Amino acid sequence: MTPATAHLLAPCLGHVFAVSAINAVRIDRRLTGTPLGGTRAPHLEALMRAA
């Protein structure tokens, strides 16, 4: 492997590890029944709650 190839491979591996960690959290929450996020709501729904 040339130094140029290794330089390009490092960020790619970082992204792979980050995505794997996020997916592990999602799988854990799905299996335990924990909701992913309670703060997600459409803008119209948020406006209706405020009124």
Backbone as ProteinMPNN parsed JSONL, in Angstrom:
{"seq_chain_A": "MTPATAHLLAPCLGHVFAVSAINAVRIDRRLTGTPLGGTRAPHLEALMRAA", "coords_chain_A": {"N_chain_A": [[0.851, -1.169, 0.0], [0.601, 2.155, -0.871], [1.772, 5.333, 0.477], [-0.004, 7.378, -0.32], [-2.371, 6.014, -0.809], [-2.929, 4.991, 1.73], [-3.389, 7.376, 3.068], [-5.797, 8.189, 1.954], [-7.437, 6.147, 2.749], [-7.806, 6.233, 5.523], [-9.782, 8.3, 6.374], [-12.032, 7.112, 5.261], [-12.302, 4.702, 6.679], [-12.825, 5.787, 9.179], [-15.375, 6.867, 8.764], [-16.795, 4.522, 8.289], [-16.609, 3.239, 10.801], [-17.995, 5.106, 12.393], [-20.591, 5.055, 11.279], [-21.219, 2.403, 11.775], [-21.334, 2.408, 14.561], [-23.528, 4.109, 15.01], [-25.56, 2.593, 13.809], [-25.495, 0.363, 15.498], [-26.515, 1.459, 17.852], [-29.088, 2.1, 16.98], [-30.107, -0.466, 16.399], [-30.016, -1.611, 18.955], [-31.856, 0.024, 20.326], [-34.161, -0.572, 18.885], [-34.512, -3.29, 19.499], [-34.883, -3.211, 22.261], [-37.12, -1.69, 22.498], [-37.083, 1.02, 22.922], [-37.935, 4.332, 22.112], [-36.676, 6.105, 19.235], [-36.486, 8.921, 19.125], [-38.147, 11.507, 20.747], [-38.532, 14.092, 20.067], [-38.954, 14.698, 17.47], [-41.077, 16.176, 15.222], [-43.508, 17.223, 12.845], [-43.495, 20.544, 11.389], [-46.002, 21.803, 11.299], [-47.455, 20.381, 13.202], [-46.076, 21.082, 15.526], [-46.662, 23.808, 15.6], [-49.404, 23.69, 16.0], [-49.535, 22.594, 18.546], [-48.476, 24.684, 20.028], [-50.42, 26.621, 19.823]], "CA_chain_A": [[0.0, 0.0, 0.0], [1.406, 3.374, -0.956], [1.344, 6.348, 1.45], [-1.161, 8.11, -0.827], [-3.536, 5.16, -0.606], [-3.196, 4.949, 3.166], [-3.922, 8.686, 3.422], [-7.195, 8.226, 1.531], [-8.175, 5.074, 3.404], [-8.075, 6.562, 6.921], [-11.096, 8.911, 6.572], [-13.065, 6.152, 4.888], [-12.48, 3.801, 7.821], [-13.477, 6.564, 10.234], [-16.803, 6.929, 8.46], [-17.35, 3.177, 8.471], [-16.761, 3.005, 12.235], [-19.048, 5.984, 12.904], [-21.886, 4.537, 10.831], [-21.448, 1.146, 12.494], [-21.74, 2.742, 15.928], [-24.896, 4.633, 14.959], [-26.444, 1.466, 13.532], [-25.561, -0.467, 16.704], [-27.445, 2.127, 18.767], [-30.439, 1.941, 16.429], [-30.522, -1.86, 16.581], [-30.262, -1.797, 20.385], [-33.113, 0.686, 20.686], [-35.264, -1.304, 18.264], [-34.71, -4.547, 20.218], [-35.354, -2.951, 23.622], [-38.389, -0.973, 22.451], [-36.89, 2.421, 23.267], [-38.136, 5.169, 20.926], [-35.458, 6.747, 18.746], [-36.459, 10.331, 19.511], [-39.477, 12.054, 20.965], [-38.583, 15.503, 19.72], [-39.221, 14.862, 16.044], [-42.473, 16.45, 14.897], [-43.635, 18.141, 11.72], [-43.628, 21.941, 11.782], [-47.409, 22.123, 11.51], [-47.859, 19.796, 14.483], [-45.483, 21.909, 16.577], [-47.428, 25.053, 15.657], [-50.721, 23.392, 16.579], [-49.343, 22.417, 19.988], [-48.199, 25.987, 20.633], [-51.611, 27.48, 19.77]], "C_chain_A": [[0.898, 1.235, 0.0], [0.931, 4.376, 0.085], [0.124, 7.136, 0.987], [-2.443, 7.307, -0.613], [-3.911, 5.099, 0.868], [-3.818, 6.262, 3.635], [-5.399, 8.787, 3.06], [-8.046, 7.2, 2.258], [-8.58, 5.442, 4.829], [-9.427, 7.252, 7.121], [-12.244, 7.957, 6.246], [-13.339, 5.196, 6.047], [-13.144, 4.518, 8.983], [-14.969, 6.657, 10.014], [-17.468, 5.576, 8.668], [-17.567, 2.885, 9.954], [-17.877, 3.865, 12.827], [-20.433, 5.47, 12.523], [-22.216, 3.234, 11.546], [-21.911, 1.415, 13.918], [-23.175, 3.263, 15.963], [-25.892, 3.503, 14.713], [-26.567, 0.546, 14.737], [-26.528, 0.139, 17.715], [-28.874, 1.951, 18.274], [-30.959, 0.524, 16.625], [-30.841, -2.125, 18.045], [-31.587, -1.179, 20.794], [-34.309, -0.032, 20.081], [-35.57, -2.572, 19.059], [-35.248, -4.332, 21.63], [-36.661, -2.176, 23.655], [-38.283, 0.492, 22.832], [-37.114, 3.272, 22.02], [-36.85, 5.892, 20.531], [-35.385, 8.211, 19.156], [-37.865, 10.857, 19.645], [-39.603, 13.491, 20.525], [-38.885, 15.735, 18.249], [-40.716, 15.052, 15.816], [-42.503, 17.381, 13.696], [-43.858, 19.573, 12.211], [-45.076, 22.3, 12.087], [-47.891, 21.583, 12.853], [-47.302, 20.62, 15.643], [-46.249, 23.225, 16.716], [-48.797, 24.823, 16.302], [-50.622, 23.182, 18.083], [-49.163, 23.755, 20.699], [-49.456, 26.856, 20.698], [-52.629, 27.119, 20.825]], "O_chain_A": [[1.841, 1.33, 0.786], [-0.209, 4.284, 0.539], [-0.703, 7.526, 1.811], [-3.483, 7.873, -0.273], [-5.093, 5.151, 1.21], [-4.684, 6.257, 4.509], [-6.171, 9.41, 3.789], [-9.259, 7.373, 2.37], [-9.625, 4.988, 5.294], [-10.181, 6.816, 7.992], [-13.296, 7.996, 6.883], [-14.497, 4.915, 6.356], [-13.946, 3.92, 9.7], [-15.749, 6.543, 10.96], [-18.588, 5.504, 9.173], [-18.606, 2.339, 10.326], [-18.627, 3.393, 13.681], [-21.342, 5.452, 13.352], [-23.374, 2.989, 11.885], [-22.791, 0.719, 14.425], [-23.948, 2.898, 16.848], [-26.95, 3.46, 15.34], [-27.643, -0.001, 14.979], [-27.279, -0.587, 18.366], [-29.774, 1.681, 19.069], [-32.123, 0.333, 16.979], [-31.83, -2.791, 18.351], [-32.359, -1.793, 21.531], [-35.369, -0.095, 20.705], [-36.735, -2.905, 19.275], [-35.987, -5.171, 22.145], [-37.256, -2.016, 24.72], [-39.305, 1.144, 23.046], [-36.546, 2.974, 20.969], [-36.037, 6.246, 21.385], [-34.306, 8.692, 19.504], [-38.689, 10.672, 18.749], [-40.692, 14.061, 20.605], [-39.054, 16.881, 17.832], [-41.521, 14.193, 16.175], [-41.627, 18.231, 13.543], [-44.353, 19.784, 13.319], [-45.343, 23.031, 13.041], [-48.648, 22.249, 13.559], [-47.995, 20.83, 16.639], [-46.46, 23.703, 17.831], [-49.283, 25.664, 17.057], [-51.535, 23.555, 18.819], [-49.631, 23.943, 21.822], [-49.544, 27.741, 21.548], [-53.683, 27.751, 20.907]]}, "name": "protein", "num_of_chains": 1, "seq": "MTPATAHLLAPCLGHVFAVSAINAVRIDRRLTGTPLGGTRAPHLEALMRAA"}
